C-alpha cells in the first residue's frame, strides 16, 4: 500500500501563498499592479490551487485527477 504524500502538497500550497504575499507586498509605481506582476500572481495562484486539490484528494478518497 502506498503512503500518502499529501503533506508535500500542503507545503507547496503554503509556499505558493507566501510567494503571492511577497509579490503583493512589493510597492508598485502609481499604486497599480503591472500586467507582468498580475501574470505571475495568476500562475502562482493556479499552482497553489492544484497543490491544494492534490493535498485534499486523498482525504476525500477521490482518485488523483489525470493531468492533460
N, C-alpha and C positions, 0 to 999 in steps of 0.2 A: 504494500500500500504506500502510495506516495505522500510525503509530508506536505502540508500546506505551507506555502511561502508568501502568504498574504501580508506578513509583516514588511516584506520588501516593498510591496506596492503602497502600503501606508506611508513608508518612509519616502518613497518617490513623490507621493502627493504632498507631503509636508514640505519637502524640498522645493517643489514647484511653487507652492503657495508663498514660501519665503522669497523666491525669485520674483514673483509678481509684486510682493510688498516692497522689495528693493527697487523695482522699476518705477513704482508709483511714488516712492519716497524721494526720488531724484527730482530736484526742481526743474521746471521747464520754462523756456522763454515765452513770455506772453500769457502764461497760465493755461496754455492748451497743450494737449499731448500730440506729438508728431505722429504721422502715419506709420513711420518705422517702429516707434515705441508701441503703438496700438497693435501692429502686426506681431511683435514679439510677445506682447501680453496675450494675444489671441492664440498663438502657437503653444505657449506655456499652459494656458488655461485648458486647451484641448488635451495636452499631455496629462495634466492633473486630473481631468475628468476620466480619461482612460485608465489611469493608475487607480483611481478610487473605484471604478467599476470592476477592475480586476481584483482589487482587495476585498470587495464586498461579495463577489460571486460565490466563493466557497461557503461563506456563512449562510447564504440564501439557497445553497445546494442547487445552483444552476450551473450548467457547463460553461467553460470559458468561451467567449464568442470567437468565431473564426475571423481573423483579420484578413481583409482582402488585399 
